[in-house]
């Protein structure tokens, strides 16, 4: 029973990684159509008191963090090790960025994306730790 359950847990991070790869290797940035609307929204927010540091780069970084949180949580359940989950997130992110650099001229591979994605994965692994502690009570 335990081995079947362990295998089942691996389905979630693998499925999520496949979905992430489909988005990451889309030929053009997935937010390209939303760019003008995002700019208009940010301008409106700034005019209504939102601090200037909340700009496109902030939104993109935050979105990358949020996008990788489920991966970290799923990996936590699958491997039951915080640092392995974070490491897998780092490697997956680095491979995605390398693939974009080598094969997708319309995409932008950045070190900041690797950092944001790794932070997101580690936050997801922290969420797994919290869930694990709550379930042990």
N, C-alpha and C positions, 0 to 999 in steps of 0.2 A: 504494500500500500504506500509506504513512504517513497519508494523509488518512482512509482507512478505519479505521486503528487509532485515530487521534485522535477520530473520531466514536464509536467503540466506547467509549472512555474516558468520554465524556459520558453514556453510558447509566447508569453506576453512580451518579454524583452526582444525576442527575435521578430515578432510581428511589428513591434513598435520601431525597431531598427529598419525594417523593410520600408515602412511608411516614411520614416525620416529620410532614408536614402532616395525615395521617389521625389520627395520635396527638395532635398539638397541637390539632386542632379537634374532638376528641371532646367531646361536650357536657358531660361531667363530668370532673373530674380523674381521670386513669388510675390513680392510687394511692389513690383514695378507699376502695376495698374493702380495701386492704392496710393502711390506717391503724392500726387496732387491733392487728394483728399486729406492725407495725413498732414501735409504742409499747411493746408487751410485750417485744419482742426488745431494744430499746434499754435498757429498764429492767433486763432480765436482764444485759446486757453491762455496764451501769454498776455493778450489784451485784457483778460479778466483775472489777472493776478497770479497765474501759475508761473513759478520761477523759470528763468531762461535756460537753466541747465537741463530742463526736461525738453530735449530737442530730438531730432531724428535719431542721432547716435544713441541717446539714452533709451529711446523706445526700442530700437533694434537690439541693443544689448540685453534689455529686459526681456524682450520676446525670445531671444535665444536661451536665456536662463530658464524661462518658464517652459519652453519647448522641450528641454532636456530633463525636467523634474520627473516626469513619469518614467523615463528610462532608468533613472537612478533608483526609483522605488521598485520597479519591476526587477531590476538586477539584484537589489537587496534581498527580495524574496527568493530569487533563483539561486544566488551564490551564498547568501547568508554571511557576507563579509563586506563591511563598509569600504575598506580601501580597495578591494578588488572591483567593487561597483564603480568607484570613482576612477580607477585606472582604466576600466573598460570604456567609460564615458569619454575620458581623455583620448584614448586611442581611436575610438569611433569618430570623434570630432576631428582629430588630426587627419585621419584618412579621408573624411568628407572634404575638408579644406584642401588637402593635397589633390584630390580628384577634381575639385573645382578649378584649382590652379592649372592642372595639366590638361584637362579635357573640355572645360567650359569657358570660352573666351568672354562670354557675356556675364559671367558670375565673378564675384570678388572674394578671393580667399584671404582671410585676415587672421592674424594671431589673436585679435580681440574676440573673434568668434570662438576660437578654441578655448579661451579663458572663460567666456560666458557659458559655453556649453558644458565645460567641466564643472563650473560652479553649480549650474543647474542639476547636473547628475549627482553631485555631492549633496545638494539640498534634498534631492529625491531619496538618496541613501539615508540622510538624517530622518526624513519622514518615515522610512522603513524602520529605522531604529526606534522611533517613537511608537509606531504601531506595535512593534515587537514587544516593547516594554509594557504597553497597555494590555496586550493580550496575555502577558505573563502574570498579571495581577489577578 
